Amino acid sequence: MSTVGLADLLGVSGKTIRWERPFLFLAALFVGDLFFLLVAPSVSHSDSSGYSYEFFHFAGSFDWLTAFVGDVILGGVALAAFRWISKTWLAVPAASIAYVVLERPALYVLYKLLRSEEFSSYEWLFAPQSFLLSMLWVILIFTGIALGLRWMRHTWLALMTGALAGTLLHRILAFLIQQLSGRGELMTSLFFLPFGLLSTALLALVFYGFLRLTSGSSLGQGEGKQRISRGFFLGTIAVADGLPLLIFEVGTLLLTLEVWERRDAAPALLLYLLASLMATYGMIVFSVLIYRMWAAIQDGHARTTPGRAVGLLFVPFFNFYWGFQTFAGFAADYNAYVERHSLNVPRLAPGLFVAYMVLCLLSVVPVVMWGTAPITFIVGLFMVSKICRAVCAIPHAVVEPAR
């Protein structure tokens, strides 16, 4: 069986919360939802022609917005429930109840603000059947994963099997509940089932992939006492910068191609605003990393202080030059620091840091930025990983950073 539990994967089982883990879970939820929104077809019904199905239907920005808000709420309640309730069998229903209690009013507000012209009734949002189906989805997904982690040896297999089993059972129960209410339609349920399963499989794969990226094979253990938490910085920056980039790039493309209609402009704007808030948090975390990495090599020979390294990056135009000093300069100063103290640790390759800054400059050029921004993001993650490993490799016995 797996040596980790669901609380371990969410980063809330230890004395301190591993704050990158809830972010990773949020990213996995949204990527899974986004796959469904981009790939799943649409279904319409009329009394004369019955049900009709449309393939290659891209959901509008309002659906993106509600999915993002719902995922944020689910990530938050999962963090709280599994942190405060030690028993999984109690934490799962608590998370499901908190989810519907918070998500339904949030959806109501969004509908009233952005879809009031077509939202004549909100009773379906608070109908018992709607509440029950949402609660069942959360319960079955979490229960499936928790049981998979308990009964299976490999974490990736437990995540995949548990999530898929929970989704399949939810679809079956949803159909039966709808049948009892006279609204069930077998063909529609079967039609959407493969897309729901693929979306859930992607959720499990993305979550596991992020966990391995940030923590290696020790998914259930802390990092111990280190100068810099690689898991926190790499995981947080990956999600806080990656999700907004995905939203901006794909959303803007759909608006430009007029796949999203005029009425999608307001939901898209609100979605962009929420993504910008997340990106701002990512920028703050990145700034903390810059401060900490420069603080680690302050022995009187570094070219700049930690505060100056961060502060001058916010000076317009000058930051084009200063970025090279902050990143490529750090690689050079770190290597010199290692030489001065005769440390047997790997050196940093300045080329990676120079490449990152060149890509950053290209990413502010109109049109070109749409191609270079994703490459910049990927190279940036490699750079963050190298920085964290390099700083953590410095023995604590070496000259301490200047205070």
PLY file of the C-alpha trace (Angstrom):
ply
format ascii 1.0
element vertex 403
property float x
property float y
property float z
element edge 402
property int vertex1
property int vertex2
end_header
0.00 0.00 0.00
1.01 3.62 -0.41
2.92 5.22 2.45
1.12 8.56 2.09
-2.43 9.69 2.71
-4.63 12.34 1.19
-3.70 14.84 3.91
-0.03 14.24 3.08
-0.59 14.98 -0.61
-2.49 18.15 0.27
0.43 19.20 2.49
-1.57 19.57 5.72
-0.54 16.52 7.75
2.63 17.90 9.34
3.24 20.54 11.97
3.47 23.18 9.27
1.41 23.45 6.10
3.25 22.92 2.83
1.49 25.80 1.14
2.50 24.81 -2.38
0.47 21.59 -2.18
-3.01 23.25 -2.15
-1.85 25.33 -5.11
-0.83 22.19 -6.96
-4.21 20.64 -6.23
-5.95 23.79 -7.51
-3.92 23.66 -10.71
-4.81 20.00 -11.26
-8.51 20.72 -10.71
-8.53 23.59 -13.19
-6.53 21.77 -15.86
-8.98 18.88 -15.63
-11.95 21.26 -15.89
-10.32 23.14 -18.74
-9.85 19.94 -20.72
-13.55 19.22 -20.34
-14.52 22.79 -21.29
-12.37 22.72 -24.43
-13.07 19.18 -25.63
-16.50 18.08 -24.42
-19.33 18.69 -26.89
-22.55 20.58 -26.15
-26.04 19.16 -25.89
-29.28 20.98 -26.69
-32.88 19.81 -26.47
-36.14 20.79 -28.09
-39.58 19.21 -27.95
-39.70 18.89 -31.72
-36.27 17.46 -32.52
-35.27 15.99 -29.16
-31.60 15.98 -28.15
-28.89 17.23 -30.51
-25.14 17.03 -29.97
-22.49 19.44 -31.20
-18.85 18.40 -31.33
-15.87 20.82 -31.20
-17.77 23.19 -28.95
-15.62 25.56 -26.90
-17.21 26.66 -23.65
-17.53 30.40 -23.08
-15.53 32.49 -20.65
-18.37 32.40 -18.11
-17.96 28.64 -17.81
-14.21 29.13 -17.38
-14.89 31.68 -14.65
-17.32 29.49 -12.71
-14.96 26.52 -13.01
-12.04 28.58 -11.68
-14.05 29.98 -8.77
-15.39 26.53 -7.90
-11.90 25.04 -7.97
-10.55 27.78 -5.69
-13.37 27.09 -3.22
-12.80 23.32 -3.35
-9.07 23.73 -2.85
-9.67 26.00 0.14
-12.22 23.79 1.88
-10.06 20.69 1.28
-7.11 22.43 2.93
-9.21 23.46 5.94
-11.06 20.16 6.35
-8.02 17.88 6.17
-5.98 20.26 8.33
-8.49 20.59 11.16
-10.09 17.13 11.07
-7.67 14.26 11.58
-10.06 11.48 10.56
-10.40 11.16 6.78
-13.92 9.71 7.01
-15.00 12.90 8.80
-12.92 15.34 6.75
-14.39 14.17 3.43
-18.07 14.93 4.20
-17.06 18.14 5.96
-15.24 19.30 2.82
-18.21 18.37 0.62
-20.71 20.27 2.78
-18.48 23.34 3.01
-17.97 23.21 -0.74
-21.65 23.40 -1.69
-22.41 25.92 1.06
-19.79 28.29 -0.36
-19.93 27.45 -4.06
-23.68 27.88 -4.61
-23.88 31.47 -3.33
-20.76 32.32 -5.34
-22.38 30.95 -8.52
-25.57 32.84 -7.75
-23.65 36.12 -7.47
-21.81 35.46 -10.74
-25.05 34.65 -12.55
-26.77 37.77 -11.24
-23.83 40.00 -12.15
-22.92 38.58 -15.55
-25.87 36.54 -16.79
-28.89 38.32 -15.34
-30.61 38.63 -18.73
-30.87 34.85 -19.08
-31.02 33.92 -15.42
-34.73 34.18 -14.75
-34.64 31.67 -11.92
-31.99 30.59 -9.50
-34.03 27.86 -7.82
-32.09 25.09 -9.58
-28.89 26.29 -7.90
-30.30 25.60 -4.45
-32.46 22.62 -5.36
-31.86 19.52 -3.17
-30.91 17.47 -6.22
-28.26 19.99 -7.28
-26.83 20.15 -3.76
-26.78 16.37 -3.52
-24.98 15.86 -6.84
-22.27 18.41 -5.98
-21.73 16.89 -2.54
-21.58 13.39 -4.00
-18.92 14.43 -6.50
-16.59 15.74 -3.79
-17.26 12.80 -1.47
-16.70 10.17 -4.14
-13.54 11.75 -5.59
-11.88 12.19 -2.19
-13.06 8.81 -0.92
-11.83 7.06 -4.06
-8.39 8.64 -3.79
-8.17 7.99 -0.03
-9.05 4.31 -0.50
-6.65 4.02 -3.42
-3.82 5.42 -1.31
-4.67 2.95 1.44
-4.91 -0.16 -0.72
-2.41 0.46 -3.51
1.36 0.58 -3.40
2.03 3.21 -6.05
0.78 6.73 -5.40
0.22 7.56 -9.06
-1.90 4.45 -9.53
-3.87 5.18 -6.36
-4.60 8.73 -7.51
-5.62 7.62 -10.99
-7.73 4.62 -9.96
-9.39 6.39 -7.04
-10.29 9.48 -9.02
-11.63 7.48 -11.98
-13.65 5.16 -9.75
-15.14 8.14 -7.91
-16.05 9.86 -11.18
-17.62 6.72 -12.67
-19.69 6.05 -9.57
-20.78 9.70 -9.46
-21.95 9.55 -13.08
-23.95 6.39 -12.38
-25.57 7.83 -9.26
-26.25 11.13 -11.03
-28.08 9.29 -13.80
-30.14 7.29 -11.31
-31.06 10.41 -9.33
-32.05 12.22 -12.50
-34.11 9.21 -13.58
-36.06 9.36 -10.33
-36.79 13.03 -10.99
-37.84 12.30 -14.58
-34.90 14.17 -16.12
-32.44 11.39 -16.85
-31.38 10.69 -20.42
-29.21 7.60 -20.96
-27.65 8.67 -24.26
-26.58 12.04 -22.88
-25.04 10.40 -19.80
-23.13 7.91 -21.92
-22.13 10.64 -24.35
-20.40 12.72 -21.68
-18.94 9.84 -19.67
-15.65 9.45 -21.67
-14.95 13.19 -21.46
-15.58 13.20 -17.72
-13.28 10.24 -17.19
-10.52 11.78 -19.34
-10.84 15.04 -17.44
-10.50 13.22 -14.12
-7.54 11.18 -15.38
-5.80 14.41 -16.39
-6.51 15.87 -12.94
-4.80 12.88 -11.29
-1.82 12.93 -13.66
-1.24 16.68 -13.32
-1.47 16.57 -9.53
0.96 13.65 -9.29
3.29 15.24 -11.84
3.43 18.50 -9.89
4.04 16.62 -6.64
6.97 14.72 -8.14
8.34 17.92 -9.72
8.42 19.75 -6.41
9.10 16.95 -3.93
10.79 14.10 -5.79
9.81 10.67 -4.49
9.23 11.74 -0.85
5.62 12.85 -1.34
4.63 12.46 2.28
7.70 13.87 4.01
8.84 17.37 4.79
12.01 18.85 3.41
13.70 19.24 6.75
15.62 22.33 7.76
16.91 24.02 4.62
17.96 27.51 3.61
15.29 27.58 0.90
12.27 25.33 0.43
12.53 24.10 -3.14
9.06 22.58 -2.98
7.42 25.81 -1.86
9.11 28.15 -4.30
9.03 25.85 -7.32
5.45 24.68 -6.72
4.03 28.09 -5.90
5.71 29.85 -8.81
4.74 27.05 -11.21
1.04 27.42 -10.35
0.81 31.14 -9.55
2.50 32.03 -12.85
1.47 29.02 -14.93
-2.31 29.18 -14.45
-2.58 32.91 -15.28
-0.36 32.36 -18.32
-2.65 29.55 -19.49
-5.75 31.67 -18.94
-4.33 34.74 -20.68
-2.88 32.86 -23.65
-5.82 30.56 -24.43
-8.51 33.04 -23.42
-7.06 35.84 -25.54
-6.73 33.47 -28.48
-10.41 32.52 -28.21
-11.40 36.18 -27.99
-9.21 37.11 -30.96
-10.64 34.31 -33.10
-14.14 35.37 -31.97
-14.80 31.92 -30.59
-15.87 33.74 -27.46
-18.72 36.10 -28.28
-19.21 39.69 -27.20
-21.14 38.64 -24.13
-18.04 36.66 -23.04
-16.03 39.87 -22.63
-17.21 40.71 -19.09
-16.66 37.20 -17.65
-13.28 37.08 -19.40
-12.32 40.41 -17.81
-13.25 39.15 -14.34
-11.38 35.91 -14.98
-8.32 37.90 -16.06
-8.59 39.97 -12.88
-8.58 36.86 -10.68
-5.68 35.44 -12.68
-3.80 38.73 -12.24
-4.24 38.52 -8.46
-2.75 35.03 -8.54
0.12 36.22 -10.74
0.77 39.06 -8.28
1.13 36.52 -5.49
3.53 34.57 -7.70
5.57 37.74 -8.25
5.76 38.33 -4.49
6.99 34.77 -3.90
9.53 35.14 -6.70
10.77 38.37 -5.11
11.20 36.59 -1.79
13.24 33.92 -3.57
15.49 36.56 -5.14
16.03 38.15 -1.73
16.79 34.81 -0.10
19.21 33.62 -2.79
21.27 36.79 -2.62
21.18 36.72 1.19
22.77 33.27 1.11
26.04 34.51 -0.47
26.59 37.77 1.43
30.18 37.46 2.63
31.34 40.90 1.61
32.13 40.11 -2.04
28.67 39.95 -3.67
27.93 42.62 -6.28
24.68 43.68 -4.62
22.64 43.36 -1.46
19.42 41.31 -1.27
17.26 44.42 -0.94
18.89 46.14 -3.89
18.64 42.98 -6.00
14.86 42.96 -5.55
14.13 46.67 -5.40
15.88 47.73 -8.61
13.90 45.16 -10.58
10.87 47.41 -10.13
12.54 50.47 -11.69
11.08 50.91 -15.21
13.53 50.47 -18.12
16.50 50.18 -15.76
15.22 46.73 -14.83
16.04 45.53 -18.38
19.70 45.92 -17.46
19.35 45.05 -13.79
17.71 41.70 -14.54
20.99 40.47 -16.01
22.81 41.58 -12.85
20.23 39.93 -10.62
20.10 36.55 -12.35
23.21 36.06 -14.50
25.14 38.04 -11.89
23.94 35.70 -9.18
25.22 32.66 -11.08
28.65 34.29 -11.41
28.76 35.46 -7.78
27.53 32.11 -6.49
30.30 30.30 -8.35
32.84 32.76 -6.98
31.42 32.27 -3.47
31.81 28.50 -3.84
35.43 28.93 -4.99
36.31 31.28 -2.13
35.01 28.89 0.49
36.30 25.73 -1.25
32.87 24.11 -1.27
32.41 20.77 -2.96
29.03 21.64 -4.51
27.85 21.90 -8.13
28.38 25.23 -9.89
25.65 27.16 -11.66
25.61 27.49 -15.45
25.36 31.24 -16.27
23.95 30.43 -19.72
20.59 29.36 -18.27
20.25 32.65 -16.40
21.24 34.73 -19.43
18.76 32.81 -21.59
16.00 33.51 -19.08
16.62 37.25 -19.19
16.78 37.32 -23.01
13.46 35.51 -23.12
12.02 37.97 -20.58
13.00 40.87 -22.86
11.42 39.15 -25.87
8.27 38.53 -23.85
7.52 42.25 -23.62
7.51 42.64 -27.41
3.95 42.63 -28.83
2.99 39.57 -30.89
6.37 37.90 -30.17
5.36 37.55 -26.51
2.66 34.98 -27.31
5.31 32.54 -28.47
8.09 33.37 -26.02
6.03 33.68 -22.80
5.46 29.90 -22.41
9.15 29.21 -23.16
10.16 31.87 -20.62
7.91 30.23 -18.03
9.46 26.78 -18.56
13.05 28.09 -18.54
12.18 30.10 -15.44
11.08 26.95 -13.61
14.37 25.26 -14.47
16.18 28.33 -13.16
14.18 28.40 -9.90
14.92 24.72 -9.34
18.66 25.28 -9.92
18.68 28.28 -7.58
16.98 26.38 -4.76
19.27 23.37 -5.09
22.35 25.59 -5.23
21.46 27.61 -2.14
20.45 24.49 -0.19
23.82 22.94 -1.07
25.69 25.64 0.88
26.61 24.17 4.29
25.24 26.06 7.28
28.74 26.19 8.74
29.88 28.56 5.99
30.01 32.30 6.66
26.43 33.31 7.45
24.67 35.91 5.30
25.00 39.48 6.41
22.04 40.67 8.49
0 1
1 2
2 3
3 4
4 5
5 6
6 7
7 8
8 9
9 10
10 11
11 12
12 13
13 14
14 15
15 16
16 17
17 18
18 19
19 20
20 21
21 22
22 23
23 24
24 25
25 26
26 27
27 28
28 29
29 30
30 31
31 32
32 33
33 34
34 35
35 36
36 37
37 38
38 39
39 40
40 41
41 42
42 43
43 44
44 45
45 46
46 47
47 48
48 49
49 50
50 51
51 52
52 53
53 54
54 55
55 56
56 57
57 58
58 59
59 60
60 61
61 62
62 63
63 64
64 65
65 66
66 67
67 68
68 69
69 70
70 71
71 72
72 73
73 74
74 75
75 76
76 77
77 78
78 79
79 80
80 81
81 82
82 83
83 84
84 85
85 86
86 87
87 88
88 89
89 90
90 91
91 92
92 93
93 94
94 95
95 96
96 97
97 98
98 99
99 100
100 101
101 102
102 103
103 104
104 105
105 106
106 107
107 108
108 109
109 110
110 111
111 112
112 113
113 114
114 115
115 116
116 117
117 118
118 119
119 120
120 121
121 122
122 123
123 124
124 125
125 126
126 127
127 128
128 129
129 130
130 131
131 132
132 133
133 134
134 135
135 136
136 137
137 138
138 139
139 140
140 141
141 142
142 143
143 144
144 145
145 146
146 147
147 148
148 149
149 150
150 151
151 152
152 153
153 154
154 155
155 156
156 157
157 158
158 159
159 160
160 161
161 162
162 163
163 164
164 165
165 166
166 167
167 168
168 169
169 170
170 171
171 172
172 173
173 174
174 175
175 176
176 177
177 178
178 179
179 180
180 181
181 182
182 183
183 184
184 185
185 186
186 187
187 188
188 189
189 190
190 191
191 192
192 193
193 194
194 195
195 196
196 197
197 198
198 199
199 200
200 201
201 202
202 203
203 204
204 205
205 206
206 207
207 208
208 209
209 210
210 211
211 212
212 213
213 214
214 215
215 216
216 217
217 218
218 219
219 220
220 221
221 222
222 223
223 224
224 225
225 226
226 227
227 228
228 229
229 230
230 231
231 232
232 233
233 234
234 235
235 236
236 237
237 238
238 239
239 240
240 241
241 242
242 243
243 244
244 245
245 246
246 247
247 248
248 249
249 250
250 251
251 252
252 253
253 254
254 255
255 256
256 257
257 258
258 259
259 260
260 261
261 262
262 263
263 264
264 265
265 266
266 267
267 268
268 269
269 270
270 271
271 272
272 273
273 274
274 275
275 276
276 277
277 278
278 279
279 280
280 281
281 282
282 283
283 284
284 285
285 286
286 287
287 288
288 289
289 290
290 291
291 292
292 293
293 294
294 295
295 296
296 297
297 298
298 299
299 300
300 301
301 302
302 303
303 304
304 305
305 306
306 307
307 308
308 309
309 310
310 311
311 312
312 313
313 314
314 315
315 316
316 317
317 318
318 319
319 320
320 321
321 322
322 323
323 324
324 325
325 326
326 327
327 328
328 329
329 330
330 331
331 332
332 333
333 334
334 335
335 336
336 337
337 338
338 339
339 340
340 341
341 342
342 343
343 344
344 345
345 346
346 347
347 348
348 349
349 350
350 351
351 352
352 353
353 354
354 355
355 356
356 357
357 358
358 359
359 360
360 361
361 362
362 363
363 364
364 365
365 366
366 367
367 368
368 369
369 370
370 371
371 372
372 373
373 374
374 375
375 376
376 377
377 378
378 379
379 380
380 381
381 382
382 383
383 384
384 385
385 386
386 387
387 388
388 389
389 390
390 391
391 392
392 393
393 394
394 395
395 396
396 397
397 398
398 399
399 400
400 401
401 402
